[in-house]
Amino acid sequence: MAKNLVLYFSVYGTAKKTAEEIARQTGADLVEIEPVTPYDSDRGHYNALAKLAKKEHDEDARPAIKNEINIEPYDNIFIGYPMWWYTFPMILYTLFDRYDFSGKTIIPFNTHMGSGDGGTYETIAELEPNAKLLTGLPVEMHEAEAGQSTAIEKWLKDIGIL
Ligand SMILES: Cc1cc2nc3c(=O)[nH]c(=O)nc-3n(C[C@H](O)[C@H](O)[C@H](O)COP(=O)(O)O)c2cc1C
């Protein structure tokens, strides 16, 4: 049987909630991508986070990841994140720099407030040319908060995981 891993980065908790639901439905292991320097998850401080994220983006930063992630045993690796400034958070570049997903199947998903996947699934295909990429799932933030078990189940069936 294929081994599944759900890897996710989340600050406000919506990509986390989606990740947990995917893991629940697939029986996958669940691992958070933890930054060395935590981001402020207080939504009242959005402007400060937006500014920091923009700075990291403009500087092509590679925010460090705290935890060691072992992707080796897994066949299918779900990778989830929020949209930040029309792309994924720069820590995802750190992930793709550090780990080689060659021979793995990557299944992306993301949360957003209108940008959809913003072309990030194509970016993943460019960064990991030797991985197989399945159709991803963009989830709007409020829908992610409401829980999307039916939509997630349909998607997992469509891509042949369930
Ligand atoms: C710094 C920052 C930048 C964002 N940029 C975008 C964007 O470009 N497009 C979009 O649709 N949503 C954008 N959002 C909204 C997030 O994608 C959305 O709130 C998401 O659900 C957050 O995921 P999380 O709860 O897992 O952190 C942005 C949010 C933040 C904090």
The ligand as a Gaussian input file, in Angstrom:
#p B3LYP/6-31G(d) Opt

LIG

0 1
 C        0.909000      37.918000       4.258000
 C       -0.335000      37.419000       3.585000
 C       -0.471000      37.553000       2.225000
 C       -1.618000      37.051000       1.573000
 N       -1.690000      37.127000       0.208000
 C       -2.747000      36.556000      -0.419000
 C       -2.840000      36.551000      -1.848000
 O       -1.975000      37.045000      -2.557000
 N       -3.936000      35.973000      -2.419000
 C       -4.929000      35.401000      -1.683000
 O       -5.879000      34.886000      -2.255000
 N       -4.860000      35.379000      -0.326000
 C       -3.806000      35.938000       0.305000
 N       -3.742000      35.911000       1.676000
 C       -4.793000      35.217000       2.436000
 C       -4.349000      33.830000       2.883000
 O       -3.986000      33.040000       1.791000
 C       -5.480000      33.166000       3.644000
 O       -5.772000      33.952000       4.766000
 C       -5.154000      31.749000       4.076000
 O       -6.353000      31.072000       4.388000
 C       -4.230000      31.696000       5.266000
 O       -3.823000      30.363000       5.504000
 P       -3.437000      29.847000       6.983000
 O       -4.676000      30.030000       7.815000
 O       -3.110000      28.424000       6.835000
 O       -2.292000      30.664000       7.463000
 C       -2.648000      36.439000       2.330000
 C       -2.505000      36.353000       3.729000
 C       -1.371000      36.817000       4.351000
 C       -1.243000      36.676000       5.832000

